[in-house]
Amino acid sequence: MSTMDHSGDTPLHQACELGQTHSIEQLLARSVDLEAEGEDGLTALTLAALYGHHDACALLLAAGADPAHYDDHGNTALHLGAMRGHGEVVRLLLDHAPQTALMFNREGLRPVVLAAIEGQAECVKTIIQRLGPEQADEALHQAAAFGHAEVVGLLLALGVPVNLPDRGGRTALHWAVQEARLEVIDLLLSAGADPNEAVVVVPEGLYDNTILGLAAADGRVDVISKLLAGGAKIDTTDRDGLTALHWAAIFNRLEAVSALLAAGASPAARDKRGLRPLDHARRRRRVRVIRLLEAAEGVETR
């Protein structure tokens, strides 16, 4: 009964994928290899967890299947069950092997983080209630980045700190602003997220930008408005002395420049090289931005 099909799956794999408990019981009685790997390195247990078959998982665990076994992507049964939102399977695996909740897959993600990425609120809640909010890892950040407001609210209610930095120094608000997740931004700000949090290194050349600077560089006037209403300081600078207005000018974000000026941003602010937003716009030949900033400078210097 160890015959494999073209993908490497055994009859036990096939029965577990379909949740056929009677067939599983018969196969287990014949001393099959519980850890045989099929396609993508999946074992019978990881397959059963992936497809949400609680009773199949229970039979396999009772027979000695290894809950810490991981597939070709580094995912354990708990990773796969949590990612797919199979609450009963997650509870079973936590009862049997709670240590697997702390395991990282090849992308450096724990089961709770995978669940957060997929918006699986029930599974996130189950894992955090079992392990405590200090084991949330980057679940809040990923839920914010992917726009899962329900999961964000749940994690905050369970005690995950709203200004908790991830391994790169970014808070959930950084991620929500970077991905323009408006509902999540509102939720985080209302929960006390600091829109003036320390600057960080972010992708695509926006080095050590501020949260408001991120929104300005992306030209998101709606996000800028939310951040200012939430207490963001309009002329706060990054380590290079660049304000949000500088970033809007650099990236030719005309509407953002206009919105920031209307909200009181200083066109005379100079970065550490002594350059104003207007200087950056001129260097890059941002014609419409130049006109707007020249007019603003004229008003301010009268």
C-alpha distance (Angstrom), angle and dihedral (degrees) to the residues before:
residue distance angle dihedral
M1 . . .
S2 3.78 . .
T3 3.81 93.6 .
M4 3.79 111.0 138.3
D5 3.79 128.3 -147.6
H6 3.82 124.6 -136.4
S7 3.82 91.6 -77.2
G8 3.79 94.0 50.4
D9 3.80 95.5 -104.7
T10 3.79 118.5 142.7
P11 3.81 126.3 -148.5
L12 3.82 86.8 -95.9
H13 3.80 90.5 56.2
Q14 3.78 90.5 50.2
A15 3.79 93.5 48.5
C16 3.82 91.3 48.2
E17 3.79 93.0 49.1
L18 3.80 88.8 55.2
G19 3.80 95.9 38.7
Q20 3.80 93.0 -122.9
T21 3.79 98.9 164.8
H22 3.80 96.0 178.9
S23 3.80 91.4 54.8
I24 3.81 90.3 45.1
E25 3.80 91.1 53.6
Q26 3.80 90.8 50.5
L27 3.79 92.5 49.2
L28 3.80 93.6 46.7
A29 3.80 89.0 53.9
R30 3.82 87.6 61.7
S31 3.81 95.3 57.7
V32 3.79 97.7 -112.6
D33 3.80 121.6 -178.2
L34 3.80 105.0 -90.3
E35 3.80 93.4 -167.5
A36 3.80 98.5 48.8
E37 3.80 108.7 134.9
G38 3.77 122.8 -135.2
E39 3.78 130.2 177.5
D40 3.84 113.3 -13.4
G41 3.79 89.7 5.9
L42 3.79 93.4 -71.7
T43 3.79 118.7 159.5
A44 3.78 125.9 -156.6
L45 3.82 90.3 -94.5
T46 3.78 96.1 48.5
L47 3.81 89.6 48.3
A48 3.79 92.4 50.1
A49 3.81 90.2 48.8
L50 3.80 92.4 47.0
Y51 3.79 91.2 55.5
G52 3.79 94.7 41.1
H53 3.79 99.5 -115.6
H54 3.80 102.6 156.3
D55 3.81 97.4 179.0
A56 3.79 92.1 48.8
C57 3.80 90.0 51.4
A58 3.80 90.7 49.5
L59 3.81 92.0 52.1
L60 3.80 92.3 48.9
L61 3.79 94.4 47.4
A62 3.80 90.8 49.1
A63 3.81 88.4 51.9
G64 3.81 91.4 53.3
A65 3.79 104.9 -95.4
D66 3.80 112.1 165.9
P67 3.84 111.2 -112.8
A68 3.81 90.2 -167.9
H69 3.81 93.4 60.1
Y70 3.79 110.7 116.8
D71 3.78 132.4 -157.2
D72 3.80 129.3 -129.3
H73 3.81 89.7 -73.8
G74 3.78 93.6 50.0
N75 3.79 93.6 -106.8
T76 3.79 120.1 145.2
A77 3.78 124.4 -155.7
L78 3.81 88.1 -93.0
H79 3.80 92.1 53.4
L80 3.79 90.6 52.5
G81 3.78 96.5 43.0
A82 3.81 92.4 47.8
M83 3.80 93.0 45.8
R84 3.81 90.9 53.3
G85 3.81 93.5 44.9
H86 3.80 97.6 -116.7
G87 3.79 99.5 157.7
E88 3.80 98.7 -179.1
V89 3.79 91.8 49.8
V90 3.80 91.0 48.8
R91 3.80 91.9 52.0
L92 3.81 91.3 48.5
L93 3.79 93.0 50.3
L94 3.80 92.5 46.7
D95 3.80 89.7 51.6
H96 3.79 91.4 49.9
A97 3.81 101.8 37.1
P98 3.82 114.4 7.2
Q99 3.81 90.8 169.4
T100 3.80 90.5 72.3
A101 3.81 88.7 70.1
L102 3.81 87.1 71.7
M103 3.81 95.9 51.2
F104 3.81 120.5 110.0
N105 3.78 124.1 -141.9
R106 3.81 123.1 -140.9
E107 3.80 90.8 -80.2
G108 3.80 90.6 54.6
L109 3.80 94.0 -106.9
R110 3.79 127.8 139.2
P111 3.82 121.4 -146.9
V112 3.81 92.9 -100.8
V113 3.80 90.6 53.7
L114 3.81 92.2 50.4
A115 3.79 88.8 50.4
A116 3.82 90.1 50.2
I117 3.81 92.1 50.1
E118 3.80 89.8 53.2
G119 3.81 93.4 44.7
Q120 3.80 93.7 -116.9
A121 3.80 97.6 157.8
E122 3.81 97.5 174.3
C123 3.79 93.0 53.9
V124 3.80 92.6 45.1
K125 3.80 89.4 52.1
T126 3.80 93.1 47.6
I127 3.80 93.7 51.5
I128 3.81 96.0 43.9
Q129 3.79 92.8 46.4
R130 3.78 88.7 52.3
L131 3.82 98.6 44.5
G132 3.80 103.6 24.9
P133 3.83 131.5 -113.6
E134 3.80 91.9 -80.6
Q135 3.82 87.5 71.5
A136 3.80 94.3 54.8
D137 3.81 89.7 104.7
E138 3.83 106.4 -178.2
A139 3.80 97.2 -23.8
L140 3.82 92.8 116.5
H141 3.80 92.5 49.6
Q142 3.79 94.1 48.9
A143 3.80 93.6 44.9
A144 3.81 87.9 52.1
A145 3.81 92.9 47.1
F146 3.81 92.2 50.9
G147 3.80 93.3 44.3
H148 3.79 98.7 -116.4
A149 3.80 99.1 153.5
E150 3.81 93.6 174.5
V151 3.79 91.7 56.9
V152 3.80 91.9 44.5
G153 3.80 91.2 52.5
L154 3.79 91.3 46.2
L155 3.81 93.8 51.5
L156 3.79 91.7 48.5
A157 3.81 90.4 49.2
L158 3.81 89.5 50.8
G159 3.79 90.8 56.1
V160 3.79 106.1 -96.1
P161 3.85 106.0 150.5
V162 3.79 111.8 -109.6
N163 3.82 93.3 -140.6
L164 3.80 95.8 44.7
P165 3.83 109.2 140.4
D166 3.78 121.4 -135.6
R167 3.80 123.3 -134.1
G168 3.80 89.9 -80.5
G169 3.80 93.1 50.4
R170 3.79 96.6 -105.1
T171 3.79 123.7 133.1
A172 3.79 125.8 -144.1
L173 3.81 88.3 -100.3
H174 3.81 90.6 57.3
W175 3.80 88.9 55.0
A176 3.80 94.9 44.6
V177 3.81 91.0 50.3
Q178 3.80 93.1 44.9
E179 3.82 89.9 54.1
A180 3.84 94.3 35.8
R181 3.80 94.4 -123.7
L182 3.80 97.5 169.9
E183 3.80 99.2 -176.4
V184 3.78 91.2 48.6
I185 3.81 91.7 47.6
D186 3.81 89.7 55.3
L187 3.79 91.0 47.5
L188 3.80 94.5 49.3
L189 3.80 94.4 45.8
S190 3.80 91.4 49.4
A191 3.82 88.1 51.3
G192 3.79 91.6 54.8
A193 3.80 103.9 -92.5
D194 3.79 110.4 167.9
P195 3.83 111.1 -122.5
N196 3.80 88.4 -167.9
E197 3.81 94.5 55.8
A198 3.79 116.9 148.4
V199 3.78 117.1 -73.1
V200 3.78 120.4 -101.1
V201 3.79 142.6 -171.4
V202 3.79 109.8 -90.6
P203 3.82 134.5 179.4
E204 3.78 131.1 -84.9
G205 3.77 98.6 34.5
L206 3.81 98.7 -58.6
Y207 3.76 93.5 128.0
D208 3.78 119.0 -169.0
N209 3.77 92.9 -15.7
T210 3.79 124.3 169.8
I211 3.79 121.8 -118.0
L212 3.81 91.4 -107.7
G213 3.80 89.0 45.7
L214 3.80 90.1 55.9
A215 3.79 91.1 55.8
A216 3.81 91.9 45.0
A217 3.80 93.8 49.5
D218 3.80 88.8 51.4
G219 3.80 92.1 47.2
R220 3.79 93.8 -125.4
V221 3.80 103.3 155.5
D222 3.80 91.3 175.1
V223 3.80 91.0 56.3
I224 3.80 91.8 44.7
S225 3.81 89.8 54.4
K226 3.79 92.4 50.6
L227 3.80 92.7 48.9
L228 3.79 93.5 48.7
A229 3.80 90.4 48.2
G230 3.80 87.5 49.7
G231 3.79 93.4 56.0
A232 3.79 105.3 -88.9
K233 3.80 111.8 159.0
I234 3.75 106.3 -121.7
D235 3.80 98.4 -145.2
T236 3.80 99.1 37.7
T237 3.79 111.4 137.3
D238 3.77 137.9 -143.2
R239 3.80 123.0 -131.9
D240 3.81 90.5 -78.3
G241 3.79 91.6 53.1
L242 3.80 93.6 -108.9
T243 3.79 118.2 149.0
A244 3.79 126.7 -156.5
L245 3.81 87.8 -98.0
H246 3.80 90.1 56.1
W247 3.81 90.1 53.1
A248 3.80 93.6 47.3
A249 3.81 89.5 51.4
I250 3.80 93.5 46.4
F251 3.80 92.0 53.2
N252 3.81 94.8 41.4
R253 3.80 94.4 -117.2
L254 3.80 99.5 162.1
E255 3.80 97.3 177.4
A256 3.79 91.4 47.6
V257 3.80 91.0 49.7
S258 3.80 89.6 51.0
A259 3.81 93.1 47.2
L260 3.80 93.4 48.1
L261 3.80 92.6 48.4
A262 3.80 90.5 48.7
A263 3.80 89.0 51.6
G264 3.80 91.7 53.1
A265 3.80 105.4 -92.8
S266 3.79 111.9 161.9
P267 3.81 114.4 -116.2
A268 3.81 87.8 -166.3
A269 3.82 94.4 61.7
R270 3.79 111.6 124.0
D271 3.78 127.7 -153.0
K272 3.80 124.2 -138.8
R273 3.79 90.1 -79.8
G274 3.78 90.5 54.1
L275 3.80 94.2 -108.1
R276 3.80 124.4 143.0
P277 3.81 123.8 -149.9
L278 3.81 86.5 -101.8
D279 3.80 91.0 56.3
H280 3.80 91.2 53.6
A281 3.81 90.9 47.8
R282 3.81 91.7 50.8
R283 3.79 92.5 49.4
R284 3.80 89.2 55.4
R285 3.82 96.0 38.4
R286 3.79 94.1 -120.9
V287 3.80 92.6 170.3
R288 3.80 101.5 -175.0
V289 3.79 92.8 40.8
I290 3.81 89.6 49.7
R291 3.81 91.1 54.9
L292 3.78 92.2 49.0
L293 3.80 93.9 48.4
E294 3.79 93.2 44.4
A295 3.79 89.2 54.2
A296 3.80 90.6 47.8
E297 3.79 92.4 49.1
G298 3.79 89.4 49.6
V299 3.79 91.5 53.8
E300 3.79 92.9 46.3
T301 3.80 96.1 47.8
R302 3.80 99.3 47.7
